């Protein structure tokens, strides 16, 4: 992701708050308050959705990020953003809020228990 696009993302998310990004799976994850709220693939932004927010994205003409795996198309829970939302942080804010709300509703991954010393020696 180019430095210019990263600055553009920071500006878009500015009304929500500061974001961080991390390289992942050939793209980047976008994080707010420690939770992933979006992904960037080829400098296209996709925001986190769930059952409560997906209809708003669909009604606005957005589409899920889809990738190919083992010859099948796999749709993710990250959807494109309406073109007009990409014009300003004010227009982007309702979409960023939906993504953050979806991220907050997603359960945090469970912590794996460490095996006891006795179990490891077997």
N, C-alpha and C positions, 0 to 999 in steps of 0.2 A: 504494500500500500504506500503510495507516495506521501511525502510530507505534506504537500498541498491538500490532498484528500483527507488526511488525518486532521488537519486544521479545520477544514470544512465540516467534518463530522463533529469536532469539538464545538464549533459554532452552532450547528444544528441542535445539538443536545444541551446547549448552554442554559436554556430556560428550565430544563429538568435538573441539571446539575453536572458536575464534572464526571467525565467518563475515562476509562482506561481501555486499551486494546491489547490483544495478545494474538500472535500468529497461531493459526490452527488449521489443519486440513486444507491447505492450499489457499486459505483466506485468513480472515482475522475475526476474533470474537470481540464484541463490544460489551463492556461491563459498566454497570452503575451500581453503586453501593455493594460491590462484591458479587453481584449476580449478573449472569449473562442476559442481556436484553436484545442483542442483535448479532448478526454476522455480516461481514462484508466479503463478497466474492467478486473479483474483477471490478472493484470500485462501484459495486451496486450494493445498496443497503437492504437488508431483510430484517424485520423486527419480529421478536418473539410473540407468538399468539397462543391462545388456548381456547377451550370451548366458549368461554365468556367473551372473548374479543374477536374471534375469527370472522364472525358475521360482519362486523364493521369493515374489516379489511376486504372481504369479498364484495360487499356492497359498493365499495369505492373502486372496484375494478382491479384490485391487487391480486397477486398470484403467489402460491408457495414456491420456495426454493426447491427444485427437484434435481436429484443427481441419479446417475446410473450405477447400479450394483448388481453384479451377476446377471447382466442382461435385462434387468428390471428397473423401472423408474420408481424412485423412492421420494415421496414428498415429505419435507420436514415441516416442523411447526414454526418456521420463520417465513414471513410473507413480505413481499415487496411493499413499497410505500407509495401512496398516490403522488404523481408527478408534482402537483402543486404544493405538497407538503415539503418538498425538497428546496423550496424557494426561500424559506426563512425559519428561524428558530421558533417564531410564534406559530407558524403554520404546522411545523413539525411536532410541537409540544403534545397535542392530543394523542398522536400516534406513539410518541415516546412513552407517555403515561400508560397507554394500553399495554405496551411491551413490558414496562416495569411491573404493572399489576399482574400480568401473566407470569412473569418471573417470580414474583412473590408467592403466587399460588402454587407454583411447582414445588413439590416436596424436595428438601435437600437430600442428596444421596445418602444412603445409610452408611454408617461407619463400620468397617469390617473389624471384627474382633480378632485380636492377636491370639494365636494358639499358645497354650501354656508350655512351659519348658518340658514338662512330662510328655505332652502330645508330640512335641518336635523330636524328642529322642526316640520315639517308637519307630 
